[in-house]
Amino acid sequence: MVHAVWDGGTHAFILDTAVHPDFRRLGIGRDLVRAETDEAFKAGCEWVHADYEPELVSFYENACGFRPTSAGLRSSAEAS
């Protein structure tokens, strides 16, 4: 499963990529993410963004073709 959220303009986000544990490391997640990004580009998106934990760098960057970027983050713990 993978979700994409689109802002209606040029930017989409990949969310909730998940493959059942019994079927991991078969290329299913990679194929899902690539299909989702391809559809976003066909819809007119110029950018597809994915946030991922350090242990998923190999998956998103090596398998799916994402590249690291600088991004800002603000957590609810920091809100005043």
PyMOL Python script that loads the backbone (N, CA, C, O; Angstrom):
from pymol import cmd

cmd.read_pdbstr("""\
ATOM      1  N   MET A   1       0.852  -1.159   0.000  1.00  0.00           N
ATOM      2  CA  MET A   1       0.000   0.000   0.000  1.00  0.00           C
ATOM      3  C   MET A   1       0.896   1.219   0.000  1.00  0.00           C
ATOM      4  O   MET A   1       1.939   1.232   0.654  1.00  0.00           O
ATOM      5  N   VAL A   2       0.500   2.220  -0.716  1.00  0.00           N
ATOM      6  CA  VAL A   2       1.141   3.532  -0.655  1.00  0.00           C
ATOM      7  C   VAL A   2       0.086   4.585  -0.970  1.00  0.00           C
ATOM      8  O   VAL A   2      -0.743   4.401  -1.862  1.00  0.00           O
ATOM      9  N   HIS A   3       0.124   5.671  -0.240  1.00  0.00           N
ATOM     10  CA  HIS A   3      -0.779   6.790  -0.487  1.00  0.00           C
ATOM     11  C   HIS A   3       0.027   7.955  -1.042  1.00  0.00           C
ATOM     12  O   HIS A   3       1.207   8.119  -0.730  1.00  0.00           O
ATOM     13  N   ALA A   4      -0.615   8.743  -1.853  1.00  0.00           N
ATOM     14  CA  ALA A   4      -0.034  10.012  -2.278  1.00  0.00           C
ATOM     15  C   ALA A   4      -1.050  11.101  -1.966  1.00  0.00           C
ATOM     16  O   ALA A   4      -2.247  10.940  -2.203  1.00  0.00           O
ATOM     17  N   VAL A   5      -0.562  12.194  -1.438  1.00  0.00           N
ATOM     18  CA  VAL A   5      -1.389  13.357  -1.169  1.00  0.00           C
ATOM     19  C   VAL A   5      -0.886  14.456  -2.084  1.00  0.00           C
ATOM     20  O   VAL A   5       0.315  14.715  -2.164  1.00  0.00           O
ATOM     21  N   TRP A   6      -1.812  15.096  -2.769  1.00  0.00           N
ATOM     22  CA  TRP A   6      -1.474  16.084  -3.779  1.00  0.00           C
ATOM     23  C   TRP A   6      -2.059  17.425  -3.374  1.00  0.00           C
ATOM     24  O   TRP A   6      -3.189  17.485  -2.890  1.00  0.00           O
ATOM     25  N   ASP A   7      -1.317  18.485  -3.563  1.00  0.00           N
ATOM     26  CA  ASP A   7      -1.802  19.813  -3.204  1.00  0.00           C
ATOM     27  C   ASP A   7      -2.639  20.450  -4.308  1.00  0.00           C
ATOM     28  O   ASP A   7      -3.079  21.591  -4.167  1.00  0.00           O
ATOM     29  N   GLY A   8      -2.863  19.731  -5.398  1.00  0.00           N
ATOM     30  CA  GLY A   8      -3.625  20.272  -6.518  1.00  0.00           C
ATOM     31  C   GLY A   8      -2.780  21.114  -7.447  1.00  0.00           C
ATOM     32  O   GLY A   8      -3.266  21.611  -8.463  1.00  0.00           O
ATOM     33  N   GLY A   9      -1.533  21.273  -7.103  1.00  0.00           N
ATOM     34  CA  GLY A   9      -0.617  22.065  -7.917  1.00  0.00           C
ATOM     35  C   GLY A   9       0.532  21.212  -8.414  1.00  0.00           C
ATOM     36  O   GLY A   9       0.337  20.301  -9.219  1.00  0.00           O
ATOM     37  N   THR A  10       1.719  21.505  -7.937  1.00  0.00           N
ATOM     38  CA  THR A  10       2.909  20.838  -8.465  1.00  0.00           C
ATOM     39  C   THR A  10       3.601  19.930  -7.463  1.00  0.00           C
ATOM     40  O   THR A  10       4.677  19.408  -7.755  1.00  0.00           O
ATOM     41  N   HIS A  11       3.013  19.728  -6.291  1.00  0.00           N
ATOM     42  CA  HIS A  11       3.699  19.014  -5.225  1.00  0.00           C
ATOM     43  C   HIS A  11       2.832  17.886  -4.672  1.00  0.00           C
ATOM     44  O   HIS A  11       1.653  18.084  -4.381  1.00  0.00           O
ATOM     45  N   ALA A  12       3.428  16.704  -4.529  1.00  0.00           N
ATOM     46  CA  ALA A  12       2.733  15.565  -3.923  1.00  0.00           C
ATOM     47  C   ALA A  12       3.621  14.967  -2.838  1.00  0.00           C
ATOM     48  O   ALA A  12       4.841  15.130  -2.853  1.00  0.00           O
ATOM     49  N   PHE A  13       2.991  14.279  -1.905  1.00  0.00           N
ATOM     50  CA  PHE A  13       3.677  13.615  -0.815  1.00  0.00           C
ATOM     51  C   PHE A  13       3.372  12.122  -0.850  1.00  0.00           C
ATOM     52  O   PHE A  13       2.222  11.725  -1.036  1.00  0.00           O
ATOM     53  N   ILE A  14       4.388  11.306  -0.674  1.00  0.00           N
ATOM     54  CA  ILE A  14       4.207   9.865  -0.505  1.00  0.00           C
ATOM     55  C   ILE A  14       4.016   9.601   0.983  1.00  0.00           C
ATOM     56  O   ILE A  14       4.807  10.065   1.805  1.00  0.00           O
ATOM     57  N   LEU A  15       2.985   8.867   1.326  1.00  0.00           N
ATOM     58  CA  LEU A  15       2.684   8.540   2.719  1.00  0.00           C
ATOM     59  C   LEU A  15       2.359   7.057   2.864  1.00  0.00           C
ATOM     60  O   LEU A  15       1.857   6.421   1.937  1.00  0.00           O
ATOM     61  N   ASP A  16       2.648   6.531   4.020  1.00  0.00           N
ATOM     62  CA  ASP A  16       2.159   5.213   4.438  1.00  0.00           C
ATOM     63  C   ASP A  16       2.576   4.053   3.546  1.00  0.00           C
ATOM     64  O   ASP A  16       1.778   3.140   3.332  1.00  0.00           O
ATOM     65  N   THR A  17       3.788   4.053   3.021  1.00  0.00           N
ATOM     66  CA  THR A  17       4.243   2.910   2.238  1.00  0.00           C
ATOM     67  C   THR A  17       4.340   1.707   3.157  1.00  0.00           C
ATOM     68  O   THR A  17       5.015   1.758   4.184  1.00  0.00           O
ATOM     69  N   ALA A  18       3.664   0.624   2.790  1.00  0.00           N
ATOM     70  CA  ALA A  18       3.678  -0.576   3.624  1.00  0.00           C
ATOM     71  C   ALA A  18       3.482  -1.816   2.763  1.00  0.00           C
ATOM     72  O   ALA A  18       2.673  -1.831   1.835  1.00  0.00           O
ATOM     73  N   VAL A  19       4.238  -2.848   3.093  1.00  0.00           N
ATOM     74  CA  VAL A  19       4.100  -4.155   2.458  1.00  0.00           C
ATOM     75  C   VAL A  19       4.042  -5.181   3.584  1.00  0.00           C
ATOM     76  O   VAL A  19       4.808  -5.093   4.543  1.00  0.00           O
ATOM     77  N   HIS A  20       3.149  -6.140   3.474  1.00  0.00           N
ATOM     78  CA  HIS A  20       3.033  -7.195   4.486  1.00  0.00           C
ATOM     79  C   HIS A  20       4.406  -7.834   4.693  1.00  0.00           C
ATOM     80  O   HIS A  20       5.120  -8.092   3.725  1.00  0.00           O
ATOM     81  N   PRO A  21       4.777  -8.088   5.939  1.00  0.00           N
ATOM     82  CA  PRO A  21       6.108  -8.659   6.217  1.00  0.00           C
ATOM     83  C   PRO A  21       6.455  -9.914   5.416  1.00  0.00           C
ATOM     84  O   PRO A  21       7.622 -10.127   5.085  1.00  0.00           O
ATOM     85  N   ASP A  22       5.479 -10.734   5.104  1.00  0.00           N
ATOM     86  CA  ASP A  22       5.745 -11.958   4.346  1.00  0.00           C
ATOM     87  C   ASP A  22       6.148 -11.684   2.893  1.00  0.00           C
ATOM     88  O   ASP A  22       6.664 -12.570   2.212  1.00  0.00           O
ATOM     89  N   PHE A  23       5.910 -10.459   2.423  1.00  0.00           N
ATOM     90  CA  PHE A  23       6.156 -10.147   1.020  1.00  0.00           C
ATOM     91  C   PHE A  23       7.179  -9.025   0.823  1.00  0.00           C
ATOM     92  O   PHE A  23       7.287  -8.458  -0.264  1.00  0.00           O
ATOM     93  N   ARG A  24       7.926  -8.712   1.880  1.00  0.00           N
ATOM     94  CA  ARG A  24       8.954  -7.675   1.772  1.00  0.00           C
ATOM     95  C   ARG A  24      10.184  -8.214   1.059  1.00  0.00           C
ATOM     96  O   ARG A  24      10.417  -9.421   1.001  1.00  0.00           O
ATOM     97  N   ARG A  25      10.971  -7.273   0.512  1.00  0.00           N
ATOM     98  CA  ARG A  25      12.225  -7.583  -0.196  1.00  0.00           C
ATOM     99  C   ARG A  25      11.996  -8.335  -1.514  1.00  0.00           C
ATOM    100  O   ARG A  25      12.863  -9.067  -1.990  1.00  0.00           O
ATOM    101  N   LEU A  26      10.805  -8.131  -2.085  1.00  0.00           N
ATOM    102  CA  LEU A  26      10.476  -8.709  -3.394  1.00  0.00           C
ATOM    103  C   LEU A  26      10.303  -7.624  -4.462  1.00  0.00           C
ATOM    104  O   LEU A  26       9.975  -7.929  -5.608  1.00  0.00           O
ATOM    105  N   GLY A  27      10.521  -6.380  -4.094  1.00  0.00           N
ATOM    106  CA  GLY A  27      10.364  -5.279  -5.043  1.00  0.00           C
ATOM    107  C   GLY A  27       8.961  -4.702  -5.094  1.00  0.00           C
ATOM    108  O   GLY A  27       8.690  -3.807  -5.894  1.00  0.00           O
ATOM    109  N   ILE A  28       8.066  -5.200  -4.254  1.00  0.00           N
ATOM    110  CA  ILE A  28       6.675  -4.722  -4.282  1.00  0.00           C
ATOM    111  C   ILE A  28       6.586  -3.270  -3.831  1.00  0.00           C
ATOM    112  O   ILE A  28       5.939  -2.458  -4.493  1.00  0.00           O
ATOM    113  N   GLY A  29       7.219  -2.934  -2.725  1.00  0.00           N
ATOM    114  CA  GLY A  29       7.193  -1.558  -2.235  1.00  0.00           C
ATOM    115  C   GLY A  29       7.804  -0.601  -3.242  1.00  0.00           C
ATOM    116  O   GLY A  29       7.251   0.466  -3.509  1.00  0.00           O
ATOM    117  N   ARG A  30       8.943  -0.981  -3.800  1.00  0.00           N
ATOM    118  CA  ARG A  30       9.605  -0.158  -4.820  1.00  0.00           C
ATOM    119  C   ARG A  30       8.663   0.080  -5.993  1.00  0.00           C
ATOM    120  O   ARG A  30       8.508   1.214  -6.447  1.00  0.00           O
ATOM    121  N   ASP A  31       8.037  -0.983  -6.483  1.00  0.00           N
ATOM    122  CA  ASP A  31       7.135  -0.850  -7.629  1.00  0.00           C
ATOM    123  C   ASP A  31       5.934   0.025  -7.297  1.00  0.00           C
ATOM    124  O   ASP A  31       5.492   0.810  -8.136  1.00  0.00           O
ATOM    125  N   LEU A  32       5.400  -0.099  -6.083  1.00  0.00           N
ATOM    126  CA  LEU A  32       4.271   0.740  -5.677  1.00  0.00           C
ATOM    127  C   LEU A  32       4.666   2.215  -5.638  1.00  0.00           C
ATOM    128  O   LEU A  32       3.938   3.067  -6.147  1.00  0.00           O
ATOM    129  N   VAL A  33       5.811   2.516  -5.039  1.00  0.00           N
ATOM    130  CA  VAL A  33       6.262   3.910  -4.943  1.00  0.00           C
ATOM    131  C   VAL A  33       6.552   4.471  -6.333  1.00  0.00           C
ATOM    132  O   VAL A  33       6.182   5.606  -6.633  1.00  0.00           O
ATOM    133  N   ARG A  34       7.200   3.696  -7.167  1.00  0.00           N
ATOM    134  CA  ARG A  34       7.483   4.171  -8.530  1.00  0.00           C
ATOM    135  C   ARG A  34       6.197   4.401  -9.314  1.00  0.00           C
ATOM    136  O   ARG A  34       6.086   5.398 -10.027  1.00  0.00           O
ATOM    137  N   ALA A  35       5.224   3.500  -9.197  1.00  0.00           N
ATOM    138  CA  ALA A  35       3.941   3.678  -9.894  1.00  0.00           C
ATOM    139  C   ALA A  35       3.223   4.921  -9.390  1.00  0.00           C
ATOM    140  O   ALA A  35       2.657   5.678 -10.178  1.00  0.00           O
ATOM    141  N   GLU A  36       3.247   5.131  -8.083  1.00  0.00           N
ATOM    142  CA  GLU A  36       2.582   6.303  -7.498  1.00  0.00           C
ATOM    143  C   GLU A  36       3.259   7.593  -7.951  1.00  0.00           C
ATOM    144  O   GLU A  36       2.572   8.560  -8.281  1.00  0.00           O
ATOM    145  N   THR A  37       4.582   7.626  -7.972  1.00  0.00           N
ATOM    146  CA  THR A  37       5.264   8.837  -8.432  1.00  0.00           C
ATOM    147  C   THR A  37       5.042   9.061  -9.925  1.00  0.00           C
ATOM    148  O   THR A  37       4.869  10.200 -10.359  1.00  0.00           O
ATOM    149  N   ASP A  38       5.044   7.993 -10.709  1.00  0.00           N
ATOM    150  CA  ASP A  38       4.759   8.135 -12.142  1.00  0.00           C
ATOM    151  C   ASP A  38       3.378   8.749 -12.360  1.00  0.00           C
ATOM    152  O   ASP A  38       3.220   9.628 -13.207  1.00  0.00           O
ATOM    153  N   GLU A  39       2.383   8.298 -11.608  1.00  0.00           N
ATOM    154  CA  GLU A  39       1.026   8.843 -11.744  1.00  0.00           C
ATOM    155  C   GLU A  39       0.985  10.307 -11.316  1.00  0.00           C
ATOM    156  O   GLU A  39       0.288  11.114 -11.931  1.00  0.00           O
ATOM    157  N   ALA A  40       1.721  10.650 -10.276  1.00  0.00           N
ATOM    158  CA  ALA A  40       1.763  12.050  -9.841  1.00  0.00           C
ATOM    159  C   ALA A  40       2.363  12.929 -10.937  1.00  0.00           C
ATOM    160  O   ALA A  40       1.855  14.017 -11.206  1.00  0.00           O
ATOM    161  N   PHE A  41       3.431  12.466 -11.566  1.00  0.00           N
ATOM    162  CA  PHE A  41       4.044  13.246 -12.644  1.00  0.00           C
ATOM    163  C   PHE A  41       3.085  13.379 -13.831  1.00  0.00           C
ATOM    164  O   PHE A  41       3.004  14.443 -14.446  1.00  0.00           O
ATOM    165  N   LYS A  42       2.368  12.319 -14.152  1.00  0.00           N
ATOM    166  CA  LYS A  42       1.383  12.391 -15.241  1.00  0.00           C
ATOM    167  C   LYS A  42       0.278  13.397 -14.924  1.00  0.00           C
ATOM    168  O   LYS A  42      -0.275  14.023 -15.828  1.00  0.00           O
ATOM    169  N   ALA A  43      -0.041  13.548 -13.640  1.00  0.00           N
ATOM    170  CA  ALA A  43      -1.095  14.474 -13.222  1.00  0.00           C
ATOM    171  C   ALA A  43      -0.605  15.920 -13.192  1.00  0.00           C
ATOM    172  O   ALA A  43      -1.391  16.833 -12.937  1.00  0.00           O
ATOM    173  N   GLY A  44       0.678  16.137 -13.449  1.00  0.00           N
ATOM    174  CA  GLY A  44       1.203  17.488 -13.504  1.00  0.00           C
ATOM    175  C   GLY A  44       2.100  17.890 -12.345  1.00  0.00           C
ATOM    176  O   GLY A  44       2.584  19.021 -12.301  1.00  0.00           O
ATOM    177  N   CYS A  45       2.327  16.978 -11.409  1.00  0.00           N
ATOM    178  CA  CYS A  45       3.225  17.297 -10.295  1.00  0.00           C
ATOM    179  C   CYS A  45       4.655  17.412 -10.805  1.00  0.00           C
ATOM    180  O   CYS A  45       5.089  16.648 -11.667  1.00  0.00           O
ATOM    181  N   GLU A  46       5.366  18.370 -10.264  1.00  0.00           N
ATOM    182  CA  GLU A  46       6.783  18.518 -10.573  1.00  0.00           C
ATOM    183  C   GLU A  46       7.644  17.900  -9.488  1.00  0.00           C
ATOM    184  O   GLU A  46       8.783  17.511  -9.744  1.00  0.00           O
ATOM    185  N   TRP A  47       7.114  17.807  -8.288  1.00  0.00           N
ATOM    186  CA  TRP A  47       7.851  17.297  -7.137  1.00  0.00           C
ATOM    187  C   TRP A  47       7.027  16.255  -6.410  1.00  0.00           C
ATOM    188  O   TRP A  47       5.825  16.427  -6.212  1.00  0.00           O
ATOM    189  N   VAL A  48       7.676  15.174  -6.013  1.00  0.00           N
ATOM    190  CA  VAL A  48       7.060  14.190  -5.119  1.00  0.00           C
ATOM    191  C   VAL A  48       7.999  14.058  -3.932  1.00  0.00           C
ATOM    192  O   VAL A  48       9.187  13.776  -4.093  1.00  0.00           O
ATOM    193  N   HIS A  49       7.470  14.257  -2.772  1.00  0.00           N
ATOM    194  CA  HIS A  49       8.240  14.303  -1.535  1.00  0.00           C
ATOM    195  C   HIS A  49       7.937  13.070  -0.682  1.00  0.00           C
ATOM    196  O   HIS A  49       6.800  12.600  -0.654  1.00  0.00           O
ATOM    197  N   ALA A  50       8.936  12.555   0.002  1.00  0.00           N
ATOM    198  CA  ALA A  50       8.737  11.469   0.962  1.00  0.00           C
ATOM    199  C   ALA A  50       9.603  11.742   2.183  1.00  0.00           C
ATOM    200  O   ALA A  50      10.799  12.007   2.054  1.00  0.00           O
ATOM    201  N   ASP A  51       9.010  11.680   3.354  1.00  0.00           N
ATOM    202  CA  ASP A  51       9.770  11.726   4.604  1.00  0.00           C
ATOM    203  C   ASP A  51      10.053  10.287   5.004  1.00  0.00           C
ATOM    204  O   ASP A  51       9.176   9.427   4.919  1.00  0.00           O
ATOM    205  N   TYR A  52      11.276  10.029   5.439  1.00  0.00           N
ATOM    206  CA  TYR A  52      11.601   8.658   5.838  1.00  0.00           C
ATOM    207  C   TYR A  52      12.668   8.659   6.920  1.00  0.00           C
ATOM    208  O   TYR A  52      13.499   9.562   7.013  1.00  0.00           O
ATOM    209  N   GLU A  53      12.614   7.631   7.718  1.00  0.00           N
ATOM    210  CA  GLU A  53      13.561   7.439   8.812  1.00  0.00           C
ATOM    211  C   GLU A  53      14.904   6.987   8.251  1.00  0.00           C
ATOM    212  O   GLU A  53      14.961   6.457   7.142  1.00  0.00           O
ATOM    213  N   PRO A  54      15.985   7.188   9.003  1.00  0.00           N
ATOM    214  CA  PRO A  54      17.317   6.795   8.520  1.00  0.00           C
ATOM    215  C   PRO A  54      17.429   5.338   8.065  1.00  0.00           C
ATOM    216  O   PRO A  54      18.171   5.039   7.129  1.00  0.00           O
ATOM    217  N   GLU A  55      16.716   4.453   8.704  1.00  0.00           N
ATOM    218  CA  GLU A  55      16.802   3.037   8.305  1.00  0.00           C
ATOM    219  C   GLU A  55      16.145   2.756   6.953  1.00  0.00           C
ATOM    220  O   GLU A  55      16.300   1.664   6.407  1.00  0.00           O
ATOM    221  N   LEU A  56      15.413   3.730   6.410  1.00  0.00           N
ATOM    222  CA  LEU A  56      14.752   3.556   5.117  1.00  0.00           C
ATOM    223  C   LEU A  56      15.454   4.311   3.981  1.00  0.00           C
ATOM    224  O   LEU A  56      14.944   4.370   2.862  1.00  0.00           O
ATOM    225  N   VAL A  57      16.620   4.884   4.274  1.00  0.00           N
ATOM    226  CA  VAL A  57      17.369   5.616   3.243  1.00  0.00           C
ATOM    227  C   VAL A  57      17.636   4.727   2.032  1.00  0.00           C
ATOM    228  O   VAL A  57      17.412   5.145   0.896  1.00  0.00           O
ATOM    229  N   SER A  58      18.107   3.521   2.262  1.00  0.00           N
ATOM    230  CA  SER A  58      18.421   2.619   1.150  1.00  0.00           C
ATOM    231  C   SER A  58      17.192   2.362   0.279  1.00  0.00           C
ATOM    232  O   SER A  58      17.286   2.357  -0.948  1.00  0.00           O
ATOM    233  N   PHE A  59      16.049   2.152   0.913  1.00  0.00           N
ATOM    234  CA  PHE A  59      14.821   1.896   0.157  1.00  0.00           C
ATOM    235  C   PHE A  59      14.443   3.106  -0.695  1.00  0.00           C
ATOM    236  O   PHE A  59      14.305   2.992  -1.912  1.00  0.00           O
ATOM    237  N   TYR A  60      14.277   4.266  -0.053  1.00  0.00           N
ATOM    238  CA  TYR A  60      13.786   5.434  -0.792  1.00  0.00           C
ATOM    239  C   TYR A  60      14.817   6.003  -1.765  1.00  0.00           C
ATOM    240  O   TYR A  60      14.463   6.393  -2.878  1.00  0.00           O
ATOM    241  N   GLU A  61      16.075   6.053  -1.362  1.00  0.00           N
ATOM    242  CA  GLU A  61      17.074   6.667  -2.228  1.00  0.00           C
ATOM    243  C   GLU A  61      17.620   5.687  -3.260  1.00  0.00           C
ATOM    244  O   GLU A  61      17.700   6.027  -4.440  1.00  0.00           O
ATOM    245  N   ASN A  62      17.991   4.506  -2.854  1.00  0.00           N
ATOM    246  CA  ASN A  62      18.585   3.547  -3.795  1.00  0.00           C
ATOM    247  C   ASN A  62      17.547   2.828  -4.638  1.00  0.00           C
ATOM    248  O   ASN A  62      17.708   2.723  -5.854  1.00  0.00           O
ATOM    249  N   ALA A  63      16.488   2.334  -4.017  1.00  0.00           N
ATOM    250  CA  ALA A  63      15.494   1.547  -4.748  1.00  0.00           C
ATOM    251  C   ALA A  63      14.472   2.415  -5.489  1.00  0.00           C
ATOM    252  O   ALA A  63      14.054   2.082  -6.598  1.00  0.00           O
ATOM    253  N   CYS A  64      14.072   3.539  -4.862  1.00  0.00           N
ATOM    254  CA  CYS A  64      12.980   4.335  -5.433  1.00  0.00           C
ATOM    255  C   CYS A  64      13.431   5.606  -6.139  1.00  0.00           C
ATOM    256  O   CYS A  64      12.626   6.252  -6.810  1.00  0.00           O
ATOM    257  N   GLY A  65      14.698   5.978  -6.002  1.00  0.00           N
ATOM    258  CA  GLY A  65      15.214   7.119  -6.744  1.00  0.00           C
ATOM    259  C   GLY A  65      15.035   8.482  -6.109  1.00  0.00           C
ATOM    260  O   GLY A  65      15.259   9.495  -6.771  1.00  0.00           O
ATOM    261  N   PHE A  66      14.636   8.540  -4.844  1.00  0.00           N
ATOM    262  CA  PHE A  66      14.541   9.826  -4.159  1.00  0.00           C
ATOM    263  C   PHE A  66      15.945  10.305  -3.818  1.00  0.00           C
ATOM    264  O   PHE A  66      16.885   9.513  -3.750  1.00  0.00           O
ATOM    265  N   ARG A  67      16.076  11.611  -3.605  1.00  0.00           N
ATOM    266  CA  ARG A  67      17.358  12.154  -3.188  1.00  0.00           C
ATOM    267  C   ARG A  67      17.127  12.961  -1.916  1.00  0.00           C
ATOM    268  O   ARG A  67      16.038  13.498  -1.709  1.00  0.00           O
ATOM    269  N   PRO A  68      18.144  13.048  -1.066  1.00  0.00           N
ATOM    270  CA  PRO A  68      17.972  13.806   0.178  1.00  0.00           C
ATOM    271  C   PRO A  68      17.854  15.301  -0.104  1.00  0.00           C
ATOM    272  O   PRO A  68      18.464  15.823  -1.037  1.00  0.00           O
ATOM    273  N   THR A  69      17.064  15.971   0.713  1.00  0.00           N
ATOM    274  CA  THR A  69      16.903  17.418   0.601  1.00  0.00           C
ATOM    275  C   THR A  69      16.893  18.012   2.011  1.00  0.00           C
ATOM    276  O   THR A  69      16.704  17.300   2.997  1.00  0.00           O
ATOM    277  N   SER A  70      17.092  19.290   2.086  1.00  0.00           N
ATOM    278  CA  SER A  70      16.912  19.995   3.345  1.00  0.00           C
ATOM    279  C   SER A  70      15.438  20.297   3.501  1.00  0.00           C
ATOM    280  O   SER A  70      14.764  20.675   2.542  1.00  0.00           O
ATOM    281  N   ALA A  71      14.950  20.131   4.699  1.00  0.00           N
ATOM    282  CA  ALA A  71      13.553  20.436   4.960  1.00  0.00           C
ATOM    283  C   ALA A  71      13.421  20.916   6.404  1.00  0.00           C
ATOM    284  O   ALA A  71      14.205  20.534   7.272  1.00  0.00           O
ATOM    285  N   GLY A  72      12.454  21.727   6.637  1.00  0.00           N
ATOM    286  CA  GLY A  72      12.193  22.184   7.995  1.00  0.00           C
ATOM    287  C   GLY A  72      11.166  21.285   8.666  1.00  0.00           C
ATOM    288  O   GLY A  72      10.337  20.662   8.002  1.00  0.00           O
ATOM    289  N   LEU A  73      11.233  21.228   9.983  1.00  0.00           N
ATOM    290  CA  LEU A  73      10.300  20.418  10.748  1.00  0.00           C
ATOM    291  C   LEU A  73       9.992  21.120  12.054  1.00  0.00           C
ATOM    292  O   LEU A  73      10.886  21.641  12.721  1.00  0.00           O
ATOM    293  N   ARG A  74       8.756  21.129  12.401  1.00  0.00           N
ATOM    294  CA  ARG A  74       8.349  21.650  13.698  1.00  0.00           C
ATOM    295  C   ARG A  74       7.453  20.612  14.343  1.00  0.00           C
ATOM    296  O   ARG A  74       6.491  20.154  13.726  1.00  0.00           O
ATOM    297  N   SER A  75       7.752  20.240  15.562  1.00  0.00           N
ATOM    298  CA  SER A  75       6.960  19.216  16.246  1.00  0.00           C
ATOM    299  C   SER A  75       5.984  19.862  17.224  1.00  0.00           C
ATOM    300  O   SER A  75       6.163  21.010  17.631  1.00  0.00           O
ATOM    301  N   SER A  76       4.952  19.111  17.594  1.00  0.00           N
ATOM    302  CA  SER A  76       3.975  19.623  18.552  1.00  0.00           C
ATOM    303  C   SER A  76       4.626  19.862  19.910  1.00  0.00           C
ATOM    304  O   SER A  76       4.160  20.710  20.671  1.00  0.00           O
ATOM    305  N   ALA A  77       5.690  19.135  20.229  1.00  0.00           N
ATOM    306  CA  ALA A  77       6.391  19.318  21.500  1.00  0.00           C
ATOM    307  C   ALA A  77       7.067  20.685  21.567  1.00  0.00           C
ATOM    308  O   ALA A  77       7.334  21.198  22.654  1.00  0.00           O
ATOM    309  N   GLU A  78       7.341  21.270  20.407  1.00  0.00           N
ATOM    310  CA  GLU A  78       8.007  22.567  20.362  1.00  0.00           C
ATOM    311  C   GLU A  78       7.025  23.728  20.246  1.00  0.00           C
ATOM    312  O   GLU A  78       7.424  24.887  20.358  1.00  0.00           O
ATOM    313  N   ALA A  79       5.765  23.434  20.027  1.00  0.00           N
ATOM    314  CA  ALA A  79       4.756  24.502  19.838  1.00  0.00           C
ATOM    315  C   ALA A  79       4.516  25.220  21.156  1.00  0.00           C
ATOM    316  O   ALA A  79       4.569  24.630  22.235  1.00  0.00           O
ATOM    317  N   SER A  80       4.254  26.491  21.030  1.00  0.00           N
ATOM    318  CA  SER A  80       3.972  27.256  22.238  1.00  0.00           C
ATOM    319  C   SER A  80       2.629  27.930  22.133  1.00  0.00           C
ATOM    320  O   SER A  80       2.213  28.625  23.060  1.00  0.00           O
TER     321      SER A  80
END
""", "prot")
cmd.dss("prot")
cmd.show_as("cartoon", "prot")
cmd.util.cbc("prot")
cmd.orient("prot")
